[in-house]
Every structure is written in structure tokens, then in C-alpha cells.
Amino acid sequence: MSAHLPPALDGAAIPRRRLLSAETVGFGVLVAIILLSNGWAVFSVMSGSIDVADGGDAESGDMLRQVAFLTLMVLAVGVRVVTSSVGAVNAVPPMLIAILAWCWLSVFWAIDPGLALRRIAFTTIVIVTIGQCVQMMSYRRVIEALMVGFAVILLADWLAITLLQHAVHQPGRFDDALIGDWRGIHDGKNEAGAFCALAFILFLHEAIRQRSLMSGAALVVLAAVFLGQTHSKTSMAMVAAALAVGFLVQAGYGSPRAKQAVLLLGGGILLAALIAFRDDIAREFVWMVADPASLTGRVQIWPALMTFVGDHPLLGSGYGSFWGIGAESPIQSYGSGWIIEIFSAHNGYLDILVQTGGIGLAVALLCLVVLPMHVLLNAPLAPGTSRSLICALLVFGWLRDLLESSLLDRANATWVVMVVMYCLLRRTAMPRQRAGGHASVAGPSPEPV
């Protein structure tokens, strides 16, 4: 006698249960990544052992964090292998694979191959884990995971200000001007500023989308006030520019004439701003050059790095082999004074150049800036996807890296958000409709912010 399974057990419900399970795991892992990338410095804040003015090495005490991320990757990959018909393949966008491949290749000529291998492996683990999470979730769930993680960190920042002495910058070795700037549970005021700027963009988008004071506006205010107290000029300037570009890209999508008008308008606004604020810009530039004791004296760092680039124009030092490798670090030979004690170029593009050479920088610009912007300007996105939000978060990262370093920097908090956006672009981009074809219909994404 043959038995017939009831509808609830005949397999029809199994894919849905698996999907929900995978989505739940992806959500939890992505939230954990946001918490780890932003909140790891809480231990140094509590003890007061490391302050950004002391030039703390990101590699110090990093082993536990690497183990944590490796555990998250194994969990995410394992769940996706079990629940997806395609397994864990195709989770990482090809543009990220391309730049990762060059970084891995650079290990062969790296000054410190062992350290370079560990650092690029860590970067790869972060990217692969995020890729798996994004593939297991809808666009909306990814944004919700970001919001949960950012809300927890933002509230922890405010709590730290009230409870922890070192949540506010204390006197350090380099620049007394940092004293009193808020850092919360982050490595320093610049990282805190970047986090708050990203949080401001994210929560502002949600407040407008929900039209609710409770769901987003309160968090927008908390992020904005904290950003102001960090006195991070870079983040405060870039967040406004990023929001403007995101709006312009959204407004210009879908019409070639509108796109041209938006580009002309954006260029005109930028030119007008440069002219209007030329005296302030010149004054800021002179201050940066004249301040040898400050980490903001970036233009004193850059000449030493460009001298190294002149000697190693194509291949660089190898990924992760320029800073923080001891006496063999090139900065020990090309720099002097306080410059040899820092751990980044305070320019992400220059950091990529000195580590991976001119070839690596060209690949990075193509894969991390040009191609994503091409997609944002030209490709239709899946319904419910906010073109302006993805654009604003990416543009903030691109602009910030003109004066800070986060691109391809392992579990750097800004880089983590950018990787999420790259993966979302890959997941939501749709083929254009062709004449006589049946591809998805091109058109503006439904969310205007």
C-alpha cells in the first residue's frame, strides 16, 4: 500500500523553510560583522591602552578578530551550501574578485610574504562572508541588518561617552588639538566620524522612506550630533557631498538628457562651491602643510610615499607590506620623524598604489569606482532597491579615501559597508530591455532616496 505525504511534507514547503533559515543566518552574520568591524576597539577604549594619537597598529591583537570572522565565514558558507541550489559560488562580485586576485598575486613579491598572506586572507574572508550573507537575503533585509548593527553601535557610542573616560580623546603624543574630540568605542575620532556619517545617510534614508519620527529621525539626530562632536572635518564634508551625488544620480537615471543635465548641474555646483570657498580651502591646505605634529599633516606623508612609488611604479611593496612590518617597512627608509610611526597614508588610493603598484591602482579604480558608477548610472535595479542610498554610501567611501584609508583594508568599518553595497549592486542590477527581447524593463528604481 502506497503512502501519500500530506502537502505540508511533500517538499513544497521545504525550500521556503530553508530560505527563511538561510535568511535568518545571513541577517545574524551580517549584523555580527557590523558589530565586529565597528566595536572591536571598545576594549582599548575601556582600558585606555590605545589611542589614535599613539598610532596604534591595526595588526595588534588582531588574531582573535580573525578567528571570529573566519567562524562567521564558515557558518555563512556552510548554510548557503546546504540551502542553495548553486551552493556558495557566485557570491562575490567579479569586480571584487579581480582586485582580490591582483592583491593575492602581489604576495609573491611582497616584502613580508607571510604577513601579506595573512592580511589578504583576512580581507578575502571579510568579502566572501559578506557576499554569502547578501546572497541569502533580500535587499530590504540587508538594509535592515545594517540598520540594526548601526543602531546598536550608535547607542553604544553614546553610552561610552557617559561611562568611559577614553571615549573622549585624551592627551596624546602627536596633537593636543584632538583632546576633547569624541571617539566613542571606535579607534579614533576619524573612524567615529566615518561611522556616524554612514549612519546619518542610512537613517536619513529610512526616516524619509518610512515618514516616521520613531523609526529613523531620532537616530538621524543622534548620528548627526555625535558626528559634530567628533570634529571629523573629512566626514562632515563628505557626507553632504555623498547625499547630493546620490540624489543627482537617482534624478538623472532613466533619461540621457536628464543624466547630462544632472552631470552639468553637479559639475556647476562643485565649481561654484570651489570658487565660493576658495579662501577657506586655501587656508585649510596651508594649515595641513604647516602642522608637522598632526596626523592631519597628510601632505607631509605623501611625498615620502611618492618617492617610493617612483622607485617601484608598477608592482609596489606587495599587499599589506608597506606599513607595520617592523624594520623592513619601506616607510622606515623613505620617511623620517613622526611619519615612520604611523600606519596609513591617510589616502586610500595612495595606500593601494604603494602596496600594489600602478597596475593595482588601475585595477582598483576600474573595479571599485568606474564599474560600480557605470552600473548606478545605467543599469536598472530590482524593484524596491534604492539607487540613491547605494550611491551615497559608496560615494562617501570614495571621497573619504581621498583623506583617509579604508579601501581594501581588511575589516575596516567603512570598507565593510562598501563591500555590502558592491554585493547589493551585483544582486539587484538587472539587464536592460532590448528591442524584441524579453529582458527586464529598464526604469528608475521606485525609492527616490
PLY file of the C-alpha trace (Angstrom):
ply
format ascii 1.0
element vertex 449
property float x
property float y
property float z
element edge 448
property int vertex1
property int vertex2
end_header
0.00 0.00 0.00
1.44 3.33 -1.05
1.51 6.22 1.33
0.96 9.80 0.25
2.67 12.62 2.06
0.45 15.49 3.10
1.05 18.78 1.27
2.94 20.22 4.22
5.52 17.44 3.96
5.74 16.75 0.24
8.68 19.06 -0.31
6.78 22.14 -1.39
7.31 23.78 1.99
10.92 22.70 2.40
12.51 25.32 0.10
10.63 28.07 1.95
11.74 26.81 5.35
15.31 26.58 4.11
15.13 30.05 2.60
13.87 31.53 5.83
16.58 29.71 7.77
19.30 30.91 5.40
17.96 34.46 5.52
17.95 34.42 9.31
21.55 33.19 9.42
22.61 35.76 6.83
20.91 38.52 8.82
22.62 37.50 12.05
26.04 37.10 10.47
25.85 40.49 8.75
24.83 42.20 11.99
27.76 40.47 13.72
30.13 41.75 11.02
28.91 45.32 11.54
29.38 44.99 15.30
32.86 43.47 14.99
34.11 45.97 12.42
32.92 48.97 14.42
33.07 47.81 18.02
36.33 45.91 18.33
38.16 48.95 19.69
35.86 49.04 22.72
38.44 47.00 24.64
41.15 49.62 24.10
38.69 52.38 24.95
37.79 50.68 28.22
41.44 50.19 29.19
42.79 53.37 27.65
45.65 51.30 26.23
45.46 52.58 22.67
44.57 55.99 21.37
44.71 57.04 17.75
47.26 59.66 18.65
49.57 56.86 19.61
49.46 55.38 16.15
48.09 52.02 17.23
48.79 49.18 14.79
45.66 47.55 13.46
47.52 44.24 13.47
47.98 44.27 17.23
45.72 41.80 18.96
44.09 41.01 15.64
44.25 37.21 15.85
41.06 36.87 17.89
39.17 39.08 15.46
40.40 36.99 12.53
39.18 33.84 14.23
35.79 35.48 14.80
35.47 36.44 11.14
36.64 33.02 10.00
33.95 31.42 12.16
31.32 33.69 10.61
32.52 32.80 7.11
32.36 29.06 7.79
28.84 29.49 9.14
27.64 31.59 6.20
29.24 29.40 3.53
28.04 26.21 5.20
24.44 27.38 5.39
24.43 28.56 1.80
25.93 25.30 0.52
23.13 23.38 2.25
20.26 25.69 1.28
21.17 26.95 -2.20
20.96 25.00 -5.44
24.11 26.76 -6.68
25.99 26.28 -3.41
28.30 29.07 -2.30
29.59 30.04 -5.75
28.88 33.38 -7.43
28.50 35.19 -4.10
31.37 37.64 -4.66
31.01 40.23 -7.46
33.52 39.71 -10.32
34.89 43.23 -9.83
35.90 42.35 -6.26
37.34 39.04 -7.41
39.52 40.88 -9.94
41.13 43.25 -7.45
41.47 40.46 -4.88
43.27 38.34 -7.48
45.86 41.09 -8.03
46.35 41.53 -4.29
46.87 37.77 -3.89
49.35 37.83 -6.78
51.30 40.62 -5.09
52.11 38.27 -2.22
54.77 36.72 -4.48
56.84 39.94 -4.47
55.76 41.24 -1.07
58.49 42.45 1.28
56.98 40.31 4.05
55.15 37.45 2.26
53.95 35.81 5.46
52.30 38.93 6.82
50.98 39.85 3.37
49.37 36.42 3.09
47.65 36.76 6.45
46.37 40.24 5.67
44.98 39.44 2.22
43.45 36.24 3.60
41.66 38.32 6.24
40.42 40.77 3.60
39.18 37.86 1.48
37.39 36.26 4.44
35.50 39.51 5.10
34.47 39.92 1.45
33.42 36.28 0.98
31.37 36.31 4.19
29.54 39.49 3.24
28.91 38.12 -0.26
27.33 34.98 1.16
25.12 36.99 3.53
23.85 39.32 0.81
23.02 36.38 -1.46
20.94 34.78 1.30
18.80 37.88 1.90
16.52 40.24 0.07
17.63 43.82 -0.49
15.32 45.02 2.26
16.64 42.51 4.79
20.22 43.55 4.05
19.35 47.19 4.77
17.54 46.15 7.95
20.61 44.22 9.10
22.77 47.30 8.53
20.32 49.42 10.48
20.25 47.04 13.44
24.05 46.89 13.60
24.43 50.66 13.22
21.76 51.40 15.82
23.47 49.16 18.38
26.89 50.76 17.78
25.47 54.29 17.81
23.74 53.72 21.15
26.93 52.11 22.49
28.86 55.22 21.40
26.55 57.48 23.38
26.70 55.17 26.39
30.50 55.12 26.22
30.64 58.92 26.31
28.84 58.90 29.65
30.74 55.98 31.20
34.25 55.73 29.71
36.97 58.35 30.05
38.77 57.34 26.87
35.62 57.55 24.75
36.73 61.17 24.51
40.24 61.79 23.18
42.80 62.26 25.94
46.21 63.94 25.62
48.45 62.04 23.20
51.86 62.24 21.70
51.02 63.96 18.41
48.30 66.57 18.53
46.75 68.23 21.55
44.02 69.54 19.23
42.45 66.07 19.43
41.75 66.47 23.14
38.02 66.57 23.76
37.01 65.09 20.41
34.55 62.23 20.72
35.57 58.76 19.56
33.01 56.58 21.32
34.01 52.92 21.03
36.00 53.46 17.81
39.75 53.60 17.16
39.73 57.36 16.94
37.69 60.41 16.02
38.12 59.86 12.29
36.72 56.33 12.44
33.93 57.53 14.71
33.20 60.33 12.26
33.04 57.94 9.33
30.68 55.63 11.21
28.37 58.49 12.18
28.35 59.83 8.62
27.36 56.42 7.24
24.76 56.06 9.99
23.38 59.50 9.16
22.96 58.56 5.48
21.38 55.22 6.34
18.96 56.50 8.99
18.03 59.61 6.97
17.08 57.36 4.07
14.96 55.23 6.39
13.29 58.23 8.03
12.24 59.57 4.64
11.16 56.15 3.39
9.08 55.40 6.50
7.97 59.00 7.10
8.24 58.16 10.79
9.87 60.13 13.58
10.37 56.99 15.65
11.86 54.66 13.01
14.62 56.89 11.74
14.56 60.57 12.66
15.66 60.07 16.28
18.65 58.04 15.12
19.41 60.67 12.47
19.69 63.30 15.20
21.86 61.08 17.42
24.20 60.33 14.49
24.40 63.99 13.44
25.15 65.29 16.95
27.80 62.65 17.57
29.36 63.38 14.17
29.61 67.03 15.10
31.30 66.20 18.41
33.96 64.10 16.68
35.08 67.25 14.85
35.97 64.99 11.92
36.04 67.58 9.15
36.58 64.95 6.47
33.43 63.02 7.30
31.30 66.12 7.85
32.23 67.49 4.42
31.93 64.19 2.58
28.52 63.21 3.95
26.86 66.24 2.37
28.59 65.62 -0.95
27.64 61.93 -0.90
23.96 62.69 -0.27
23.97 65.24 -3.09
25.56 62.85 -5.57
23.16 60.08 -4.58
20.19 62.37 -5.20
21.59 63.55 -8.54
22.27 60.00 -9.76
18.73 58.98 -8.79
17.25 62.01 -10.51
19.30 61.55 -13.67
18.71 57.83 -14.17
16.42 56.69 -17.00
16.86 59.66 -19.34
20.04 60.53 -21.28
19.07 64.21 -21.31
18.32 64.20 -17.61
21.62 62.42 -16.97
23.52 65.08 -18.93
21.65 67.83 -17.12
22.42 66.25 -13.75
26.11 65.90 -14.57
26.30 69.51 -15.75
24.38 70.71 -12.71
26.56 68.69 -10.36
29.74 69.95 -12.01
28.45 73.51 -11.85
27.59 73.22 -8.16
31.03 71.75 -7.41
32.79 74.51 -9.36
30.70 77.20 -7.68
31.46 75.73 -4.26
35.19 75.66 -5.00
35.10 79.30 -6.08
32.94 80.42 -3.16
35.06 78.66 -0.56
38.46 79.07 -2.24
39.85 81.15 0.65
38.73 78.58 3.25
40.14 75.73 1.16
43.46 77.51 0.74
43.62 78.28 4.46
42.87 74.63 5.31
45.55 73.45 2.88
48.15 75.77 4.37
47.21 74.57 7.87
47.65 70.94 6.81
51.11 71.64 5.38
52.20 73.73 8.33
51.21 71.25 11.03
54.02 68.67 11.26
52.84 67.36 14.63
49.33 66.45 13.48
48.00 63.34 11.82
46.16 65.69 9.54
49.51 66.78 8.08
48.86 64.39 5.21
50.80 66.32 2.60
53.94 65.65 4.60
53.28 61.91 4.39
52.52 61.78 0.69
55.89 62.98 -0.72
57.71 60.13 1.03
55.25 57.64 -0.45
55.52 59.13 -3.94
59.30 58.76 -3.75
58.76 55.06 -3.08
56.31 54.89 -5.99
58.95 56.42 -8.23
61.28 53.56 -7.31
58.56 50.86 -7.55
55.99 52.21 -10.04
54.31 49.03 -11.30
54.19 46.45 -8.51
54.65 48.28 -5.21
55.67 46.65 -1.95
53.08 43.88 -2.09
49.70 43.93 -0.36
49.98 44.64 3.36
53.76 45.05 3.15
54.26 48.79 3.39
53.08 49.67 6.90
53.53 47.95 10.22
56.06 45.25 9.32
58.89 46.42 11.54
62.33 47.47 10.38
61.68 46.17 6.85
58.79 48.58 6.33
59.62 50.91 3.41
58.43 53.93 5.37
61.43 53.42 7.65
63.70 54.22 4.69
61.60 56.78 2.85
60.17 58.70 5.82
61.52 60.38 8.92
60.35 61.71 12.26
56.72 61.13 13.20
55.91 59.80 9.72
57.65 56.47 10.36
55.39 55.87 13.36
52.04 55.99 11.53
50.24 53.10 9.87
48.46 54.51 6.82
48.89 57.12 4.10
45.65 58.87 5.07
44.74 58.38 1.42
43.27 55.04 0.40
44.26 55.36 -3.25
47.85 56.16 -2.36
47.89 53.20 0.04
46.76 50.92 -2.81
49.40 52.47 -5.08
52.34 51.90 -2.73
51.22 48.35 -1.90
50.02 47.03 -5.28
51.70 49.40 -7.72
50.33 51.37 -10.62
48.77 48.23 -12.07
46.95 47.51 -8.83
45.67 51.09 -8.54
44.36 50.98 -12.12
42.56 47.70 -11.43
41.18 49.07 -8.16
39.86 52.26 -9.74
38.21 50.29 -12.53
36.67 47.67 -10.24
35.82 49.76 -7.19
34.84 53.11 -8.72
34.33 53.16 -12.50
32.31 49.97 -12.98
30.04 50.48 -9.95
29.29 54.06 -11.02
28.56 52.82 -14.54
26.00 50.40 -13.08
24.47 53.12 -10.92
24.14 55.48 -13.88
22.95 53.00 -16.49
21.59 49.70 -15.14
18.01 49.17 -13.97
17.85 47.85 -10.43
15.38 45.38 -8.96
12.10 46.86 -7.68
12.40 48.19 -4.15
16.12 48.95 -4.47
17.23 52.47 -3.57
19.75 53.64 -6.14
20.45 56.83 -4.22
21.21 55.03 -0.93
23.69 52.63 -2.54
25.25 55.51 -4.46
25.52 57.81 -1.42
27.20 55.17 0.76
29.69 54.28 -1.99
30.42 57.91 -2.87
31.09 58.68 0.79
33.68 55.90 0.85
35.28 57.03 -2.39
35.51 60.65 -1.27
36.65 59.84 2.25
39.55 57.82 0.91
41.00 60.97 -0.57
41.95 61.94 3.01
41.68 58.65 4.94
42.35 54.98 4.18
39.70 52.26 4.09
39.64 50.68 0.61
40.72 47.02 0.70
41.58 47.44 4.38
40.52 44.11 5.89
37.62 44.70 8.31
37.70 48.50 8.24
34.18 49.66 9.09
33.78 51.93 6.05
35.14 49.24 3.74
32.70 46.68 5.17
29.74 48.91 4.26
31.18 49.48 0.78
31.53 45.73 0.23
27.88 45.29 1.22
26.92 47.91 -1.39
29.06 46.26 -4.09
27.35 42.95 -3.38
23.92 44.58 -3.40
24.65 46.19 -6.76
25.61 42.82 -8.18
22.48 41.21 -6.70
19.96 43.87 -7.75
21.29 45.02 -11.16
19.01 43.85 -13.98
19.64 43.52 -17.75
18.27 46.28 -19.93
15.34 45.61 -22.21
16.44 45.10 -25.77
14.39 45.59 -28.88
12.36 42.45 -29.48
13.75 40.89 -26.30
12.22 39.92 -23.01
14.76 41.30 -20.56
13.60 43.22 -17.54
12.14 46.59 -18.30
14.50 49.44 -17.57
13.25 52.24 -15.43
14.02 54.27 -12.35
14.05 52.49 -9.05
10.90 53.17 -7.05
12.50 54.66 -3.96
13.61 58.28 -4.57
16.06 58.44 -1.65
0 1
1 2
2 3
3 4
4 5
5 6
6 7
7 8
8 9
9 10
10 11
11 12
12 13
13 14
14 15
15 16
16 17
17 18
18 19
19 20
20 21
21 22
22 23
23 24
24 25
25 26
26 27
27 28
28 29
29 30
30 31
31 32
32 33
33 34
34 35
35 36
36 37
37 38
38 39
39 40
40 41
41 42
42 43
43 44
44 45
45 46
46 47
47 48
48 49
49 50
50 51
51 52
52 53
53 54
54 55
55 56
56 57
57 58
58 59
59 60
60 61
61 62
62 63
63 64
64 65
65 66
66 67
67 68
68 69
69 70
70 71
71 72
72 73
73 74
74 75
75 76
76 77
77 78
78 79
79 80
80 81
81 82
82 83
83 84
84 85
85 86
86 87
87 88
88 89
89 90
90 91
91 92
92 93
93 94
94 95
95 96
96 97
97 98
98 99
99 100
100 101
101 102
102 103
103 104
104 105
105 106
106 107
107 108
108 109
109 110
110 111
111 112
112 113
113 114
114 115
115 116
116 117
117 118
118 119
119 120
120 121
121 122
122 123
123 124
124 125
125 126
126 127
127 128
128 129
129 130
130 131
131 132
132 133
133 134
134 135
135 136
136 137
137 138
138 139
139 140
140 141
141 142
142 143
143 144
144 145
145 146
146 147
147 148
148 149
149 150
150 151
151 152
152 153
153 154
154 155
155 156
156 157
157 158
158 159
159 160
160 161
161 162
162 163
163 164
164 165
165 166
166 167
167 168
168 169
169 170
170 171
171 172
172 173
173 174
174 175
175 176
176 177
177 178
178 179
179 180
180 181
181 182
182 183
183 184
184 185
185 186
186 187
187 188
188 189
189 190
190 191
191 192
192 193
193 194
194 195
195 196
196 197
197 198
198 199
199 200
200 201
201 202
202 203
203 204
204 205
205 206
206 207
207 208
208 209
209 210
210 211
211 212
212 213
213 214
214 215
215 216
216 217
217 218
218 219
219 220
220 221
221 222
222 223
223 224
224 225
225 226
226 227
227 228
228 229
229 230
230 231
231 232
232 233
233 234
234 235
235 236
236 237
237 238
238 239
239 240
240 241
241 242
242 243
243 244
244 245
245 246
246 247
247 248
248 249
249 250
250 251
251 252
252 253
253 254
254 255
255 256
256 257
257 258
258 259
259 260
260 261
261 262
262 263
263 264
264 265
265 266
266 267
267 268
268 269
269 270
270 271
271 272
272 273
273 274
274 275
275 276
276 277
277 278
278 279
279 280
280 281
281 282
282 283
283 284
284 285
285 286
286 287
287 288
288 289
289 290
290 291
291 292
292 293
293 294
294 295
295 296
296 297
297 298
298 299
299 300
300 301
301 302
302 303
303 304
304 305
305 306
306 307
307 308
308 309
309 310
310 311
311 312
312 313
313 314
314 315
315 316
316 317
317 318
318 319
319 320
320 321
321 322
322 323
323 324
324 325
325 326
326 327
327 328
328 329
329 330
330 331
331 332
332 333
333 334
334 335
335 336
336 337
337 338
338 339
339 340
340 341
341 342
342 343
343 344
344 345
345 346
346 347
347 348
348 349
349 350
350 351
351 352
352 353
353 354
354 355
355 356
356 357
357 358
358 359
359 360
360 361
361 362
362 363
363 364
364 365
365 366
366 367
367 368
368 369
369 370
370 371
371 372
372 373
373 374
374 375
375 376
376 377
377 378
378 379
379 380
380 381
381 382
382 383
383 384
384 385
385 386
386 387
387 388
388 389
389 390
390 391
391 392
392 393
393 394
394 395
395 396
396 397
397 398
398 399
399 400
400 401
401 402
402 403
403 404
404 405
405 406
406 407
407 408
408 409
409 410
410 411
411 412
412 413
413 414
414 415
415 416
416 417
417 418
418 419
419 420
420 421
421 422
422 423
423 424
424 425
425 426
426 427
427 428
428 429
429 430
430 431
431 432
432 433
433 434
434 435
435 436
436 437
437 438
438 439
439 440
440 441
441 442
442 443
443 444
444 445
445 446
446 447
447 448
